[in-house]
Amino acid sequence: MEHFAYRSQFHVGIQAANQSGYWKVTILLNHHQNHKPYFDVTMPLEAITLIRDNREWTTPVSMAPQIQALHPNVLLAQIH
């Protein structure tokens, strides 16, 4: 995933134990910008089957157009 300058802040504050022996921990998290949404990178079973059944006879580069025509979200890196 790409990284961006979100100007996020994360602060942890700790106060010493009070009379009852408890410590006070304060956590402050600010996230000023939404990140790009994640997308599903799971490999459809049909694509896995095509790769497995053809791996001895063809290369990933030659399989990619056929698989991506059926499943446009499958990346070339996944086919490799």
N, C-alpha and C positions, 0 to 999 in steps of 0.2 A: 504494500500500500504506500502511496506517496505520503510524504511528510510535509507539513506546511507550518509557517510561523503563526500559530493560533493565538498567541499572547495568553495562553492558559496560565493559571496560577494554582499552586498547591502549597498550602501552609499547614503546619502542624504546631500547635501550641500546647505546652504541658505546664500545669501549675502544681506546685508541691502539695503534698498531702495536707489536708485540712485537719481539724481537731478530731474528726471521726476516722481518720486514716485513709480517706479516699483521695485519689489523684484526679485532677480534672484535665481531660484531653480534649482539645478543640481541633477539628479538621475543617479547613475551608478549601473548597475546590471551585474555581471559576473557569469555565470554558467559553471563550468569547466568540467562537465561530464553529459552525457545524462542519464536520468533515464530509467528504464525498461518500455517498452511500455504498455499502458493500454490495457485491453482486455474487450470485450463486456460482461457484466454480466446481460444483459436483459434476461428475461425468455420468451422463445417462447410460443405463445398462446396454441399450442398443449400440451406442458408440463403443463401449468397452468390448462388446461381442464382435463388432466389425474389426476392431484392432487385433483382438486375440485370434480371430479366425484367419486374418490375412497377414499376420506379422512375418511369416516365413516366405511369403511370395511378393511382398511389396514394401515400399519404404513409407515412413510416416508422412513425408512430403507429398507423395502421390496419393495417400489415403485422405489427407486433410480436406481437399475440395469436396469429396463425397460425404465425409462426416459433417463438415461445416454446412453443407447444403441441407442436411437433415436436422442439424443441431447448431444454429448460428452462434450460440453462446460458448461453444467449446473452442478453447484457444489452441493454437498450433503447439504451444509448449505442452499442453495436456496430452495432445496426440503423441508427441515425442516421448 
